[in-house]
């Protein structure tokens, strides 16, 4: 499947009566890559959960290649081409690596599993190991690979590097870059490792209290250290 564009306009959402996102608007072209940044609790995970259909939609629109996502349930969004790798590593711990991957392959031929092994050679080495016996980094690779096997048009990655060793982070970011370079999917990345996120992204969105506080290119953000310090709470 080719990558898809994502167009968000005035998106407002939350949990029950609690509003977390307020009037969020941005666009990512097909094959583009965006980093979504912000301090903890500013709405980044809620944004991805809203796009995946896991929050209470309260207004605005979210279109994937022109099709309104908010009219579809979570499974409908997945069928349309939205792939979501959540912050928690959602694997079947009692199943082997290969069995986990076969869950994500859907109606594709079983040979497609080699795509996951090509992207993450560590998984091939551990193909018969139970998911629960993998390291945190390997579980992140497995979660990501299983989602990618479904051939999403838009991939949402929520803090995939959290708590991982630097060498694993480098492997993951290299894999994400290869995927993005292939233009096979549009990638949105929430990440606290700002340097890694900026090196990956073409555009950057910063959330502050559920609203868009800044949008632009990584180069423009790096040229404004005061913005980085004010909105992300770190020196640069």
ZAMISE-429385 format. One line per 2 residues: their letters; for each residue x, y, z of N, C-alpha, C. Coordinates in pm, 1 decimal. Atoms other than C-alpha are relative to their C-alpha. Layout:
<bamars>
A	X,Y,Z,X,Y,Z,X,Y,Z | ... $
</bamars>
This chain:
<bamars>
XX	84.3,-120.0,0.0,0.0,0.0,0.0,88.3,125.7,0.0 | -75.3,-125.0,-6.1,124.2,353.8,-67.0,-29.9,74.6,129.2 $
XX	22.4,-83.0,-118.0,161.6,602.4,216.5,-120.4,90.3,-22.0 | 117.6,-87.3,6.7,-130.7,831.1,297.3,29.2,132.4,69.4 $
XX	-8.5,-128.6,-68.0,-165.8,1194.8,394.1,-87.4,-2.6,125.2 | 78.2,-13.6,-123.1,-298.8,1292.8,736.8,-28.3,147.4,20.5 $
XX	40.6,-139.5,-15.6,-494.9,1615.4,780.5,-89.1,13.8,122.7 | 71.0,-19.5,-126.4,-607.3,1724.4,1126.9,-43.4,145.6,9.8 $
XX	51.9,-136.6,-8.0,-829.3,2029.9,1175.0,-88.6,16.1,122.9 | 82.0,-32.6,-116.4,-960.2,2166.8,1504.8,-32.2,-117.7,89.0 $
XX	28.9,122.6,-75.7,-931.7,1829.1,1676.1,-7.6,29.2,149.8 | 23.6,-17.5,-143.3,-1075.0,1836.3,2027.1,-47.9,-133.0,55.6 $
XX	33.1,132.8,-53.4,-1093.9,1525.0,2246.7,48.7,-11.6,143.1 | -41.0,24.1,-137.9,-1050.9,1384.3,2595.3,-56.4,-130.6,50.1 $
XX	52.6,120.4,-63.8,-1184.5,1128.4,2838.6,-121.1,39.7,83.4 | 122.0,-43.5,-67.6,-1546.1,1167.8,2944.7,-12.8,151.0,-11.8 $
XX	15.2,-145.0,6.3,-1606.2,1531.3,3036.9,132.7,75.8,-0.8 | -130.5,-65.0,-7.6,-1231.9,1600.4,3066.1,55.9,22.5,-139.5 $
XX	-54.2,-35.3,131.2,-1096.3,1780.8,2762.2,152.1,6.6,10.5 | -146.5,3.5,-1.4,-728.0,1706.3,2689.8,56.5,74.2,-121.1 $
XX	-43.5,-67.7,122.1,-683.9,1821.7,2328.9,-97.1,110.9,-35.4 | 84.4,-115.4,31.0,-812.8,2160.5,2218.3,43.9,62.1,-132.0 $
XX	-19.9,-69.3,126.9,-833.7,2277.6,1857.1,137.4,-28.2,-61.7 | -129.5,40.1,55.8,-530.5,2082.5,1730.6,-12.6,-13.9,-152.0 $
XX	0.6,5.4,146.5,-454.8,2131.2,1359.9,142.3,-16.6,-52.6 | -128.0,17.7,69.4,-168.7,2006.6,1142.7,-23.5,-92.8,-118.4 $
XX	9.9,88.0,116.4,-103.5,1817.1,820.6,135.3,-64.9,-26.2 | -121.2,72.7,38.4,149.4,1553.3,716.5,-25.7,-58.5,-139.3 $
XX	23.2,53.5,134.6,185.7,1472.3,345.8,30.1,-149.1,-6.6 | -28.1,141.9,18.5,194.3,1115.7,219.0,150.7,-22.5,-7.1 $
XX	-143.0,29.1,-4.3,536.3,970.6,295.6,79.9,92.0,89.0 | -69.5,-94.0,-87.3,618.5,1251.6,538.0,32.5,-59.4,135.9 $
XX	-36.4,44.5,-135.9,766.7,1221.0,885.2,-3.8,119.6,94.5 | 17.6,-108.3,-96.9,668.3,1435.0,1182.5,35.8,-47.0,139.7 $
XX	-25.1,23.5,-142.0,797.9,1450.4,1539.7,-100.3,81.7,80.2 | 93.2,-67.6,-89.9,538.7,1534.8,1806.0,67.9,8.7,136.3 $
XX	-76.6,-21.6,-121.9,713.2,1686.5,2107.7,-83.2,75.4,103.3 | 66.9,-69.3,-109.9,614.9,1832.9,2442.2,37.9,-63.5,131.0 $
XX	-29.0,56.7,-132.1,668.7,1788.2,2811.8,-104.3,-105.0,35.8 | 94.7,103.1,-44.1,497.3,1504.0,2996.3,-134.4,62.0,36.1 $
XX	133.3,-43.7,-37.2,122.0,1539.8,3031.0,-57.0,110.8,-86.1 | 45.4,-109.7,85.6,78.8,1786.5,2743.9,-93.2,-44.8,-112.0 $
XX	99.9,46.3,95.4,-142.6,1564.3,2526.5,52.2,-82.3,-116.2 | -57.8,72.6,114.0,95.8,1376.1,2297.4,-60.5,-139.4,-15.3 $
XX	57.6,135.0,4.9,-22.9,1025.7,2386.2,-149.6,6.8,-27.5 | 143.1,-16.0,25.5,-383.6,1147.3,2389.5,-26.2,28.7,-147.1 $
XX	15.2,-27.3,143.1,-336.9,1279.3,2035.8,1.8,-129.8,-79.8 | -8.6,126.2,72.7,-228.3,938.0,1908.8,-117.1,-91.6,33.9 $
XX	113.4,83.7,-40.7,-495.1,758.3,2111.8,-129.1,48.5,-65.6 | 117.9,-55.3,66.4,-756.4,993.4,1962.9,-2.9,-40.5,-146.5 $
XX	-5.5,40.3,140.8,-640.5,920.1,1608.9,-31.0,-148.5,-15.1 | 26.0,144.1,3.9,-661.8,549.0,1691.8,-140.6,-36.0,46.7 $
XX	138.1,25.0,-40.9,-1018.0,588.0,1825.6,-16.7,-45.5,142.7 | 2.2,48.6,-137.5,-942.6,532.3,2193.2,-36.4,106.4,103.2 $
XX	43.7,-104.8,-92.5,-1066.5,860.0,2342.9,-140.3,45.3,-39.4 | 131.3,-55.7,31.8,-1389.9,1059.1,2343.7,18.1,120.3,-92.2 $
XX	-10.1,-105.9,99.5,-1400.7,1269.2,2026.5,-101.1,109.7,31.8 | 87.6,-110.3,-36.7,-1543.4,1614.2,2095.2,-13.7,107.4,-107.7 $
XX	14.1,-99.0,107.0,-1492.9,1811.4,1774.5,116.2,-0.2,-96.3 | -104.6,-7.6,100.3,-1292.0,1881.2,1461.5,-3.5,-116.2,-96.4 $
XX	-5.5,109.1,96.1,-1181.9,1638.3,1194.0,141.0,-56.9,-8.6 | -127.3,68.4,22.3,-906.4,1387.6,1119.0,-18.1,-84.5,-125.4 $
XX	18.0,68.1,128.4,-871.7,1269.7,759.9,127.1,-71.7,-43.1 | -108.1,80.2,54.6,-652.5,991.9,627.0,-28.2,-16.9,-149.1 $
XX	24.0,-3.6,145.2,-621.5,1042.4,249.7,-142.6,44.5,-33.0 | 130.3,-57.8,27.3,-942.4,1242.7,265.4,-117.5,-70.1,65.2 $
XX	108.2,74.9,-65.1,-1145.6,982.3,457.5,-4.1,37.4,148.1 | 17.3,-44.0,-137.8,-1283.7,1100.5,792.8,15.6,-117.4,97.0 $
XX	-26.3,107.0,-96.1,-1137.7,883.0,1070.0,-101.2,-3.1,112.7 | 83.6,-6.7,-119.9,-1371.3,1003.5,1342.8,-134.6,-69.5,-17.9 $
XX	124.4,73.7,23.3,-1664.4,823.6,1179.5,20.2,-151.2,9.6 | -33.3,142.1,-3.6,-1487.1,487.2,1211.7,42.2,-42.3,140.0 $
XX	-52.3,51.3,-126.5,-1417.2,265.5,1512.1,146.7,-38.2,-19.0 | -142.2,31.3,5.5,-1066.4,147.0,1593.9,35.8,-100.3,-107.7 $
XX	-29.8,101.5,101.3,-1080.1,-158.5,1369.9,-18.4,56.8,-140.4 | 20.9,-63.6,128.9,-1218.6,50.0,1083.5,116.9,89.0,-38.2 $
XX	-116.3,-86.1,26.1,-928.7,292.0,1117.5,121.3,-84.2,-38.1 | -110.5,90.4,33.6,-681.5,3.5,1112.3,-15.3,-52.9,-141.7 $
XX	24.5,49.3,135.5,-842.8,-134.6,797.4,26.0,108.1,-104.3 | -24.0,-110.9,91.5,-818.7,209.0,637.8,149.1,24.3,-20.8 $
XX	-144.5,-14.0,14.9,-444.3,204.5,701.0,70.9,71.9,111.6 | -64.0,-65.4,-114.2,-374.9,354.1,1044.8,65.0,-105.1,89.1 $
XX	-72.3,89.9,-88.7,-109.0,168.6,1242.5,44.5,74.1,124.7 | -28.1,-67.3,-127.9,-57.3,250.4,1613.0,85.6,-90.6,86.2 $
XX	-87.5,70.9,-93.8,235.6,136.1,1827.1,-4.9,77.5,131.0 | 20.3,-77.3,-123.6,134.1,242.7,2181.0,124.2,2.3,87.4 $
XX	-113.3,-17.9,-90.1,365.6,347.1,2460.5,32.5,-127.9,75.3 | -24.9,128.4,-65.6,321.6,16.7,2642.2,22.5,-105.6,-108.2 $
XX	-37.2,100.0,101.0,469.4,-280.7,2457.8,-103.4,-111.8,-2.9 | 115.8,90.2,6.0,160.0,-471.7,2354.6,36.0,-126.3,-78.0 $
XX	-31.6,127.8,63.5,281.1,-824.9,2284.5,-71.0,-111.7,76.5 | 52.1,118.8,-66.9,150.5,-1172.6,2364.0,118.7,-71.7,61.7 $
XX	-121.7,48.3,-65.6,404.4,-1280.0,2622.5,15.4,-151.2,-3.3 | -8.0,146.3,0.1,316.0,-1650.4,2610.0,26.5,-55.8,-140.2 $
XX	-25.6,44.4,136.5,352.4,-1666.4,2229.9,144.9,27.3,-38.5 | -135.4,-24.2,48.6,684.5,-1692.4,2049.8,3.8,126.6,-84.2 $
XX	-17.5,-115.8,86.9,826.1,-1405.8,1850.0,-72.0,-22.5,-132.5 | 60.4,26.7,130.3,715.2,-1571.6,1527.9,-151.9,-6.9,8.4 $
XX	145.5,6.2,-16.5,366.3,-1642.6,1659.4,-58.4,139.6,16.8 | 43.5,-139.0,-13.0,334.8,-1277.9,1762.5,-6.0,68.1,-136.1 $
XX	-4.8,-63.6,131.6,434.9,-1169.5,1413.8,-109.6,-52.2,-91.2 | 104.5,57.5,84.8,190.6,-1406.8,1248.8,-136.2,60.3,30.5 $
XX	125.0,-68.7,-35.5,-89.0,-1230.9,1438.6,-15.1,127.7,-82.2 | 6.1,-127.2,70.2,3.1,-907.5,1261.1,-2.1,-10.6,-150.5 $
XX	-15.7,15.3,144.5,39.0,-1053.7,915.4,-133.6,3.4,-74.0 | 136.8,-6.7,53.7,-340.2,-1068.6,862.7,-15.9,-95.1,-118.7 $
XX	30.4,87.2,114.0,-434.5,-1200.7,516.9,118.1,-16.9,-94.6 | -116.3,9.0,86.9,-85.4,-1172.3,371.8,62.4,-139.6,6.2 $
XX	-68.1,129.3,-4.7,125.3,-1481.2,283.7,95.9,-5.6,119.0 | -85.5,14.1,-117.9,323.5,-1618.5,578.0,145.2,39.5,-30.0 $
XX	-136.5,-37.5,36.7,644.9,-1549.9,385.7,27.7,147.9,24.4 | -17.6,-143.0,-23.9,585.3,-1178.2,447.2,67.6,26.7,134.3 $
XX	-63.2,-15.2,-130.5,719.2,-1237.1,797.7,147.7,34.3,-13.8 | -141.6,-30.0,22.6,1068.1,-1209.9,647.7,24.4,151.0,-5.2 $
XX	-14.3,-145.4,-0.6,1004.7,-835.0,611.4,35.0,49.3,140.5 | -27.2,-37.6,-139.0,1004.0,-808.9,989.9,141.9,-38.7,39.8 $
XX	-134.5,46.3,-33.8,1323.3,-1010.8,1019.6,106.9,82.4,-71.1 | -95.1,-84.9,71.3,1494.7,-796.0,757.2,15.9,134.6,70.2 $
XX	-3.0,-128.1,-69.1,1403.2,-483.1,951.2,65.2,-11.6,137.0 | -53.4,22.5,-134.9,1493.9,-629.4,1291.6,64.2,-139.2,7.8 $
XX	-66.2,130.8,-1.9,1750.0,-913.5,1260.5,-0.4,-66.7,138.0 | 4.6,57.2,-135.7,1741.9,-959.2,1641.0,-122.3,-90.6,16.9 $
XX	122.3,79.2,-14.5,1388.2,-1091.2,1609.6,14.3,-136.1,-66.2 | -19.9,129.3,65.6,1494.3,-1362.5,1366.9,83.3,-92.8,86.9 $
XX	-84.2,79.6,-90.1,1760.0,-1477.9,1611.2,-81.4,-56.7,115.8 | 81.1,38.6,-115.8,1490.2,-1505.0,1878.2,-140.0,-47.3,-41.8 $
XX	132.4,29.1,57.0,1204.4,-1626.8,1658.5,-78.2,-104.1,79.8 | 69.6,104.6,-76.4,1123.7,-1924.7,1884.7,-5.4,30.4,150.3 $
XX	4.8,-39.2,-141.4,1161.5,-1737.0,2215.4,-137.6,56.8,35.2 | 125.3,-63.8,-42.8,846.7,-1646.1,2412.4,18.5,151.0,9.9 $
XX	-8.2,-145.0,-6.2,767.9,-1275.8,2395.2,36.3,51.7,137.5 | -28.0,-43.2,-136.2,785.2,-1251.0,2772.9,144.7,-14.2,41.2 $
XX	-141.8,20.5,-31.5,1150.7,-1358.6,2767.8,90.1,100.6,-71.1 | -78.9,-98.9,72.4,1261.5,-1073.1,2542.2,35.2,119.0,89.1 $
XX	-33.0,-124.6,-68.6,1436.8,-760.1,2664.4,-101.5,107.2,-38.2 | 91.7,-108.5,31.6,1246.0,-432.3,2666.4,16.4,49.9,-142.2 $
XX	-25.1,-45.5,135.5,1412.7,-325.8,2343.6,-50.0,-97.8,-104.5 | 47.3,102.5,92.9,1333.8,-654.5,2173.1,-152.4,-3.5,-4.4 $
XX	146.0,-7.0,-2.0,971.3,-629.0,2285.3,-49.6,119.5,-80.7 | 38.3,-116.7,79.8,957.4,-280.8,2131.5,13.9,-30.3,-148.4 $
XX	-17.5,39.9,139.8,1096.3,-418.9,1805.9,-113.8,-90.8,-45.0 | 105.7,94.7,34.0,838.2,-697.7,1813.6,-133.9,71.7,-17.2 $
XX	124.7,-76.1,10.7,547.4,-459.7,1876.7,-4.2,80.0,-129.6 | -7.8,-81.5,121.1,662.6,-233.0,1596.2,-9.5,-86.3,-125.3 $
XX	-2.5,86.9,118.4,732.0,-515.9,1350.8,-137.4,-59.5,-27.0 | 132.7,59.0,19.4,391.1,-674.4,1410.3,-95.9,100.8,-62.0 $
XX	85.1,-104.5,57.9,219.3,-344.3,1332.3,37.1,25.6,-145.6 | -46.1,-29.2,135.2,431.0,-285.0,1022.2,-40.6,-109.6,-97.8 $
XX	40.4,110.0,88.3,343.7,-629.1,882.7,-142.4,18.3,-52.8 | 134.9,-30.5,46.9,-13.5,-501.6,853.8,-2.4,104.1,-110.9 $
XX	-15.8,-97.6,108.1,117.9,-252.1,595.4,-83.5,126.6,20.6 | 74.5,-124.3,-21.2,-21.0,66.4,750.6,45.3,109.0,-96.3 $
XX	-32.6,-115.6,83.7,-34.6,380.2,538.7,54.1,115.0,85.1 | -46.5,-98.7,-97.5,18.8,599.4,845.9,37.3,-76.3,127.2 $
XX	-49.1,70.4,-118.4,225.9,475.7,1141.8,21.3,99.5,113.1 | -14.7,-82.4,-119.8,198.4,631.7,1489.4,89.3,-73.8,98.7 $
XX	-95.9,60.8,-92.4,495.5,558.0,1718.4,5.2,83.8,127.2 | 8.1,-75.0,-125.6,442.3,661.5,2081.6,115.3,-37.2,92.9 $
XX	-118.1,15.5,-84.9,775.3,695.1,2265.7,62.9,-138.8,-11.5 | -57.4,133.2,17.5,936.0,382.7,2117.2,135.7,-18.9,65.7 $
XX	-134.3,11.4,-57.6,1274.9,461.1,2276.2,0.7,4.5,152.0 | 7.5,-21.1,-145.1,1151.0,498.8,2633.4,66.8,-113.5,78.0 $
XX	-63.7,95.4,-90.3,1377.1,326.1,2884.9,95.0,-97.9,-65.3 | -83.0,96.2,72.2,1595.2,156.8,2623.7,146.4,44.3,-3.5 $
XX	-143.5,-26.7,8.6,1974.4,130.3,2598.8,31.5,74.0,-129.6 | -34.3,-78.0,119.2,2143.7,365.2,2351.4,18.3,-83.7,-126.2 $
XX	-23.1,81.0,120.0,2247.2,83.4,2115.6,-132.4,-48.1,-59.8 | 131.5,42.2,47.9,1885.4,-38.5,2092.4,-73.1,117.9,-62.1 $
XX	62.0,-120.2,57.1,1763.4,317.0,2036.5,52.4,26.4,-140.6 | -59.0,-22.9,132.0,2004.8,348.4,1745.2,-54.9,-98.9,-102.5 $
XX	55.3,100.9,90.9,1878.9,22.7,1592.8,-143.2,34.4,-39.4 | 139.2,-34.4,27.8,1517.2,131.3,1624.1,-10.0,121.3,-91.4 $
XX	8.0,-120.4,81.8,1576.8,478.1,1480.0,49.8,-26.8,-142.3 | -47.0,36.2,134.3,1773.3,327.8,1190.3,-110.1,-71.3,-77.7 $
XX	111.3,71.1,65.0,1477.1,98.9,1116.5,-110.7,97.3,-39.4 | 104.3,-98.0,31.9,1229.6,387.8,1134.3,42.0,86.2,-120.1 $
XX	-49.5,-81.9,111.4,1448.5,589.4,898.3,-7.6,-76.7,-131.4 | 11.5,80.6,122.0,1461.4,303.0,646.8,-144.9,-6.6,-47.0 $
XX	141.0,1.7,35.5,1083.6,278.1,657.4,-43.1,132.7,-60.3 | 37.9,-132.1,48.9,1045.5,652.4,610.8,62.4,27.0,-136.9 $
XX	-67.9,-22.4,127.7,1300.4,661.9,327.8,-67.6,-76.1,-114.5 | 67.2,79.5,103.2,1103.3,394.4,143.0,-127.7,67.2,-50.1 $
XX	124.5,-70.4,31.1,802.3,632.2,137.0,-121.1,-93.9,-2.3 | 110.3,96.2,-4.4,584.2,325.4,202.7,-103.0,38.0,104.5 $
XX	95.4,-43.5,-101.9,424.2,492.0,504.5,37.3,136.5,53.4 | -15.7,-128.2,-67.7,376.8,827.2,670.1,23.0,-30.7,148.3 $
XX	-35.3,34.5,-137.7,534.0,826.6,1018.4,-9.0,122.2,90.1 | 5.1,-100.1,-106.0,446.5,1034.0,1326.1,62.9,-61.1,123.6 $
XX	-79.7,51.0,-111.6,681.9,994.5,1621.4,-12.3,90.9,120.9 | -6.4,-68.3,-129.1,626.7,1099.4,1982.8,125.5,-49.3,69.7 $
XX	-126.0,42.4,-59.3,962.0,1099.6,2155.9,56.1,107.3,93.1 | -61.9,-91.4,-95.6,1134.8,1251.8,2459.0,147.6,23.7,-32.6 $
XX	-140.6,-18.3,41.0,1482.3,1205.6,2306.9,0.1,97.6,-117.7 | 23.0,-105.8,97.4,1475.0,1535.4,2126.3,96.7,-7.1,-117.1 $
XX	-97.4,3.2,109.8,1795.8,1499.1,1926.2,-34.3,-109.2,-100.4 | 36.3,110.4,89.5,1688.1,1163.3,1785.5,-124.8,35.5,-80.3 $
XX	124.2,-36.8,68.0,1342.2,1298.9,1703.4,25.2,103.5,-109.6 | -26.8,-105.0,98.0,1477.4,1607.0,1525.3,83.5,-52.0,-116.6 $
XX	-80.1,57.8,107.7,1730.2,1402.4,1328.5,-86.7,-80.8,-95.4 | 89.5,83.6,80.2,1444.3,1184.0,1203.8,-102.0,81.3,-79.1 $
XX	120.2,-66.6,51.5,1169.6,1436.3,1135.0,27.7,99.3,-112.4 | 1.4,-108.4,99.3,1094.2,1666.1,843.0,-74.3,120.8,54.9 $
XX	75.1,-107.3,-65.5,843.6,1867.4,1046.9,-16.8,-34.1,147.5 | 11.7,15.3,-145.2,789.1,1921.0,1419.6,-127.1,70.1,48.1 $
XX	117.8,-56.2,-65.7,474.3,1980.6,1625.1,26.0,-6.1,150.4 | -16.4,-2.0,-145.9,500.0,2088.7,1990.3,-135.4,29.5,63.9 $
XX	124.4,-19.4,-73.6,200.3,2050.8,2220.9,28.1,59.2,137.8 | -7.6,-60.9,-133.4,149.5,2261.7,2533.7,-142.1,4.9,55.4 $
XX	133.2,7.1,-61.5,-152.1,2183.9,2755.0,-108.0,-34.3,-103.2 | 98.2,49.2,95.0,-328.1,2004.8,2471.1,-22.6,86.1,-121.7 $
XX	11.7,-87.8,115.9,-284.2,2286.3,2219.3,131.3,2.8,-77.5 | -121.2,-14.6,79.8,-40.5,2337.8,1934.7,69.4,129.6,40.4 $
XX	-75.1,-117.4,-44.1,228.1,2570.9,2070.5,103.8,44.1,-102.2 | -101.9,-32.7,100.5,473.8,2554.2,1780.8,-4.1,-103.6,-110.8 $
XX	-14.4,89.7,114.2,504.0,2405.2,1431.6,108.8,52.9,-90.5 | -103.0,-43.5,92.3,791.9,2412.5,1188.1,95.2,-112.4,-32.7 $
XX	-100.4,99.6,36.0,1102.5,2235.0,1067.2,97.1,-21.1,116.1 | -102.8,20.3,-102.7,1372.5,2080.4,1286.7,105.2,111.6,-1.8 $
XX	-100.9,-105.3,11.1,1615.2,2342.1,1154.7,-48.5,129.9,64.6 | 55.3,-122.3,-59.5,1384.8,2626.8,1257.3,-4.2,-11.3,152.5 $
XX	5.3,18.6,-145.6,1341.2,2478.2,1605.0,139.1,8.7,61.2 | -136.5,-3.9,-53.3,1713.9,2429.0,1655.0,57.1,141.0,0.5 $
XX	-45.0,-139.1,4.9,1762.8,2794.8,1563.5,-68.1,86.3,106.6 | 71.6,-73.4,-104.7,1528.9,2894.5,1851.5,14.5,-72.1,133.9 $
XX	-21.6,71.9,-127.3,1684.4,2754.5,2171.6,-93.5,44.9,111.6 | 91.3,-47.9,-103.7,1453.2,2973.7,2377.8,-134.6,-72.3,-7.4 $
XX	123.7,75.7,16.7,1152.8,2787.1,2232.0,17.6,-140.6,57.0 | -28.1,133.8,-52.9,1312.6,2452.2,2313.0,-3.8,0.6,152.3 $
XX	-4.1,-6.9,-147.2,1378.4,2561.5,2671.3,-137.8,27.8,58.4 | 130.4,-38.4,-54.4,1034.0,2716.2,2719.6,-103.9,-110.8,-13.4 $
XX	105.4,97.6,26.9,822.3,2440.3,2564.1,38.4,-143.7,31.5 | -43.7,138.6,-25.4,1033.3,2131.2,2622.5,75.0,-13.8,131.2 $
XX	-60.5,4.9,-131.8,1203.6,2226.0,2946.1,144.0,-47.0,1.5 | -140.6,41.9,4.3,1557.5,2149.1,2829.0,79.8,104.8,-73.7 $
XX	-91.7,-84.4,74.6,1857.9,2348.9,2716.0,37.0,-70.8,-128.6 | -31.2,60.5,130.1,1979.3,2289.0,2365.5,134.0,52.2,-48.5 $
</bamars>
